[in-house]
Amino acid sequence: MVAGVTQSTGHSPQKEGGEPSRQPAKIAAIAEWGLIGFLAVALAVVLQLRLGAYGTEFGYDECSHYVSGLFIHDYLAGGLTTPPVKYLRDFSSAYPLVGIGHWGPFWYVIEAFWMFLFGWSRVSVLLFSALTTAAIAMLLYGVAAKPLGRVLAGFCVLAFVSSPITQVSSAAIMLDGAVTLLCLLAALAWFRYTRTFHWRYSIAFGLLAAFGLLTKGNAGCLALIPPLFLLLDRNWSLLKRASFWAPVAIVIVIAGPWSVMTYPLVAQGFRFGWGWPYTSVAVAENARILLTAYGPLLLLLAPLGTIPLFQDRRDATRDLSAVSFVLLTAVLVFQCVVPAAIQDRYLEPALPPLLLLAAIGIRQIAPRPVISLALAAIVMVAALPWTASAEVKRQFDLTEAVAQIWRHRIADNPSVLVVSDGGAEGAAVAEIAMHDPARPSLFAVRGSRLLGGGGYNSQEYQPRFKTSKEVLAAIDHYAIPLVLVRLERGRDDWAHIAQVEQARALEPQRWQVLYRKLTATGSVTLYRLTGNDKQKLDTARLKQLTGPRSL
């Protein structure tokens, strides 16, 4: 609800029957929300442009998030005529980046419907990411405007969108913004339940928690929200209400089977083991991440936002402090205990409650709006070194090379081997899928799959072959006619990249250059491998190599 709309001191317009018309207030509220939404989207897009998002290929995890959305879009567009597991096998064999299983399908369905409306281009999906960021910002404004006023609500919007954590997330196709939105909505729903005891808020919390878990595992922090509110309010009578336990049943029914079934796959991505060794490191690292999320001044103000929790009066400010404190605690405890990984973006769900607490802290120090504005401006200026530090996205220089793949695609043997480091390998596969006019109509074979091996994300990578002769024999075994090679000076992540270059030297006459681009750090080259280009694709053999291993 947007609060603070000024009412006229004169006579209100009258409806028939003498009731005052609320139309002007509604129009003003809609205009206010529209303006905040527009400014939030505009700022998010400007920051995306600053980080080079619209001219850069997708990188690392976002490749998988993009291709997973494409998969669901294409399956729904095909009329659901193929059994889903078979379609998944076929699609993932061609574009082996579908991440459903390691991540839940919920947000990919939302992404797919966006693609139905606006297409699957880079611009379209990046605008979808910007709108997710703007939705969180608008929600922040809505919950802060009444208790804190428009000035501090606007500060929360600006601080969230411009935080380096948000900038990086918004400039990519990632799930962290989705988890942030779902967590904030869920925390607000449970807070409303604790104040009203209405079933609808309990059910809303359960649904949001289930959807969060069906998006990404770190939404599991929401399991801590009800017990933390119990400890804060000490309203133990809630335990006797069936509505208190309803979310447990909802989550078990909707997300439980999926979570149990996919946990072994998710656990493969854990970078640490359970226990104190991880927690001791995570506490220090997550504190460092929060310190740089918007600067140390913000972090000093946030504890002041908990002051209303220790006061006897119950008002909107204390309520906002309570929900912010509980959500922030839940996120931090989860991230310091569950050993998935330690990354800045994993703490994006902590930003909204942290910013709300800082805004409350500003109000505690400076209750007058003018002084609040001045202090908020000081915080934003002090944060400039951090907001300006968001890294520009890595450029792989693959766009034209991928266009050349489609120009030289061989109808009877539509396959290409991608040889590059991990980030560029996934980027190339996603680019190829984006431009496929009849997905899936080409096999993008990952070099790390054909020529390497290892665990999840190739953390335990080992080259499959010892010699370049064996590497060339493997390529010929699958009769792959096109080979895309990206070389980067100073990187030797995967041994098979050098092996392919050595294999080319064995029979240089077979490697016909179709496209080459010299970059500041290396080169991107597309080859046609003569001999293989005359053979017909053995689809069954290639699917056995590239198909999903967990099905």
PyMOL commands that set and color helices and strands:
alter all, ss='L'
color gray80, all
select helices_A, chain A and resi 23-50+53-55+61-77+84-94+106-118+122-148+150-162+164-170+176-196+199-213+217-233+236-240+242-254+256-267+276-291+296-310+316-337+344-365+369-382+384-387+399-407+422-434+447-450+456-458+468-477+495-506+508-510+532-534+539-546
alter helices_A, ss='H'
color red, helices_A
select strands_A, chain A and resi 415-419+443-446+452-453+462-463+482-488+511-518+522-529
alter strands_A, ss='S'
color yellow, strands_A
deselect
rebuild
show_as cartoon
